[in-house]
Amino acid sequence: MTTIMPEKPLGVALIGTGFMGKCHALAWRNVAAVFGGAHPRLELLCDTPQDKARAFAAQFGFARATADWQEAVRDPAVDVLSITVPNGLHRPIAEAALAAGKHLWLEKPMALTLADARAMARLASRHPRQVTILGYNYTRAPAFQAAVEMLRQGVIGTPRSFRGVYDEDYSADPDLPWHWRMTHAGGGLGALGDLGCHLVSQMLQLMGDVEDLSAITQIAIPERRAPDGMKPVENEDSALAMIRFKSGAQGSFATSRVARGRKCRLQWEVHGSDGSIVFDQENMNELWVHRAGEAGFTRHLTGPEQPDFSAFCPAPGHNFGFNEQKVIEARDLCRAIAGGPACGPDFAEGLKIERIIHAMAASEGRTIRLEDFENDQTA
Ligand SMILES: NC(=O)c1ccc[n+]([C@@H]2O[C@H](COP(=O)([O-])OP(=O)(O)OC[C@H]3O[C@@H](n4cnc5c(N)ncnc54)[C@H](O)[C@@H]3O)[C@@H](O)[C@H]2O)c1
């Protein structure tokens, strides 16, 4: 298969150098080495303060540094922006970048509120030549892609039921200090915005659109220590939902940031009329598949028969990692900019994900028909 990739180097600006900033930097440095095309020009790195930006520009290999994201948006040498800053900055930077004619790679969740996400999707629709992609990296894992392909080929028949969980324990310690992620203004939603949205991104590809849902949420640790005293936790530590898909299939959905012992338990199973598929991100190089008549599940290991695995490594069982998912995401973005297939989730598809997680946060046990859900509240 010929892969369309940019023939001329794309000028890149990266905003933010934390967990995701480094992940994007690694992807930009490796995308052409793995998938071909012109190597991107790493033009400008932005973080605050300026000396931090300068230090990370040197470490990540960017030519210049700034502490002002507006400079990155205006820079004529920049074609595409990687936005890896706290959620509250997503909308202002994304809107300014769209207005300035840039392509965008924005970390999830899209925005703090559903109203913000809707405004961003509307603006992006007025700039159809600019590519947008959201950081739903778990959908790029070769094992996940293999599962989607198995469903497409009918390996387990008609999907009837989805059971999905995304649990971590990064907030389980009650002595963990208060953080911006725990506020409506800084983080938006809690576990749903941080973790649940990833599970939704996979669920939509596996099961199709959602008809209706009902959910309950919980704030397990209502106050946290801050330098100026105790402060309230404003968004949910965990959520549970029941889902009906447009296909008629049903789903259960759970997410928590306070699930002791769980580190990246993005785990789901799909039960079909003729079999089942099981995946767990903590063992992201394997799928477990059962077909009717077999005694149990068979382990399918990732390997070079999966095209995005073979781009990295010719040998099966040699394992694929978290950061490599981001290189595939960068490939999808570069390919779309070069005129290849559209990449996603773009802002329009991202809005679907936001509508689901915000409906879960607002449900309080009520059934919400998704097409009717226009709630613009923060949570
Ligand atoms: N896709 C994933 O798997 C995944 C994983 C973790 C985080 N995220 C998302 O990535 C985003 C960032 O999260 P993180 O964990 O990397 O956070 P982080 O705190 O590690 O990094 C945030 C970075 O933004 C910088 N920053 C803050 N304000 C800035 C400003 N005004 N101008 C320039 N830089 C500024 C900080 O200095 C820091 O370098 C969030 O939206 C989060 O939801 C995605």
The ligand as an SDF file (V2000), in Angstrom:
LIG
                    3D

 44 48  0  0  0  0  0  0  0  0999 V2000
   -3.8800   11.3510   25.0360 N   0  0  0  0  0  0  0  0  0  0  0  0
   -3.5060   10.9330   26.2300 C   0  0  0  0  0  0  0  0  0  0  0  0
   -3.3190    9.7450   26.4580 O   0  0  0  0  0  0  0  0  0  0  0  0
   -3.3090   11.9660   27.3160 C   0  0  0  0  0  0  0  0  0  0  0  0
   -2.5990   11.6300   28.4970 C   0  0  0  0  0  0  0  0  0  0  0  0
   -2.3830   12.6280   29.4490 C   0  0  0  0  0  0  0  0  0  0  0  0
   -2.8610   13.9120   29.2370 C   0  0  0  0  0  0  0  0  0  0  0  0
   -3.5640   14.2030   28.1030 N   0  0  0  0  0  0  0  0  0  0  0  0
   -4.0810   15.5680   27.8610 C   0  0  0  0  0  0  0  0  0  0  0  0
   -2.9660   16.4030   27.5100 O   0  0  0  0  0  0  0  0  0  0  0  0
   -3.1430   17.7160   28.0390 C   0  0  0  0  0  0  0  0  0  0  0  0
   -1.9500   18.0610   28.9190 C   0  0  0  0  0  0  0  0  0  0  0  0
   -1.8690   17.1150   29.9460 O   0  0  0  0  0  0  0  0  0  0  0  0
   -0.4390   16.7090   30.5540 P   0  0  0  0  0  0  0  0  0  0  0  0
   -0.6800   15.5100   31.3960 O   0  0  0  0  0  0  0  0  0  0  0  0
    0.6020   16.6700   29.4890 O   0  0  0  0  0  0  0  0  0  0  0  0
   -0.1940   17.9720   31.5060 O   0  0  0  0  0  0  0  0  0  0  0  0
    1.1740   18.4890   32.1020 P   0  0  0  0  0  0  0  0  0  0  0  0
    0.8130   19.2840   33.3030 O   0  0  0  0  0  0  0  0  0  0  0  0
    2.1580   17.3630   32.2220 O   0  0  0  0  0  0  0  0  0  0  0  0
    1.7190   19.4750   30.9590 O   0  0  0  0  0  0  0  0  0  0  0  0
    1.0810   20.6740   30.6320 C   0  0  0  0  0  0  0  0  0  0  0  0
    2.1220   21.5880   29.9920 C   0  0  0  0  0  0  0  0  0  0  0  0
    1.4800   22.8040   29.5660 O   0  0  0  0  0  0  0  0  0  0  0  0
    2.3380   23.9060   29.9360 C   0  0  0  0  0  0  0  0  0  0  0  0
    1.5610   25.1370   30.0060 N   0  0  0  0  0  0  0  0  0  0  0  0
    0.6250   25.5050   30.9170 C   0  0  0  0  0  0  0  0  0  0  0  0
    0.1510   26.7490   30.6350 N   0  0  0  0  0  0  0  0  0  0  0  0
    0.7910   27.1570   29.5070 C   0  0  0  0  0  0  0  0  0  0  0  0
    0.7410   28.3590   28.7170 C   0  0  0  0  0  0  0  0  0  0  0  0
   -0.0640   29.3760   29.0320 N   0  0  0  0  0  0  0  0  0  0  0  0
    1.5340   28.4370   27.6260 N   0  0  0  0  0  0  0  0  0  0  0  0
    2.3690   27.4190   27.2950 C   0  0  0  0  0  0  0  0  0  0  0  0
    2.4620   26.2670   28.0090 N   0  0  0  0  0  0  0  0  0  0  0  0
    1.6920   26.1430   29.0980 C   0  0  0  0  0  0  0  0  0  0  0  0
    2.9130   23.4540   31.2810 C   0  0  0  0  0  0  0  0  0  0  0  0
    4.0480   24.2230   31.6630 O   0  0  0  0  0  0  0  0  0  0  0  0
    3.2430   21.9950   30.9730 C   0  0  0  0  0  0  0  0  0  0  0  0
    4.4750   21.8600   30.2880 O   0  0  0  0  0  0  0  0  0  0  0  0
   -4.4630   17.6930   28.8090 C   0  0  0  0  0  0  0  0  0  0  0  0
   -5.4610   18.2120   27.9800 O   0  0  0  0  0  0  0  0  0  0  0  0
   -4.7070   16.2100   29.0780 C   0  0  0  0  0  0  0  0  0  0  0  0
   -6.0770   15.8760   29.1790 O   0  0  0  0  0  0  0  0  0  0  0  0
   -3.7670   13.2600   27.1400 C   0  0  0  0  0  0  0  0  0  0  0  0
  1  2  1  0
  2  3  2  0
  2  4  1  0
  4  5  1  0
  4 44  2  0
  5  6  2  0
  6  7  1  0
  7  8  2  0
  8  9  1  0
  8 44  1  0
  9 10  1  0
  9 42  1  0
 10 11  1  0
 11 12  1  0
 11 40  1  0
 12 13  1  0
 13 14  1  0
 14 15  2  0
 14 16  1  0
 14 17  1  0
 17 18  1  0
 18 19  2  0
 18 20  1  0
 18 21  1  0
 21 22  1  0
 22 23  1  0
 23 24  1  0
 23 38  1  0
 24 25  1  0
 25 26  1  0
 25 36  1  0
 26 27  1  0
 26 35  1  0
 27 28  2  0
 28 29  1  0
 29 30  1  0
 29 35  2  0
 30 31  1  0
 30 32  2  0
 32 33  1  0
 33 34  2  0
 34 35  1  0
 36 37  1  0
 36 38  1  0
 38 39  1  0
 40 41  1  0
 40 42  1  0
 42 43  1  0
M  CHG  2   8   1  16  -1
M  END
$$$$
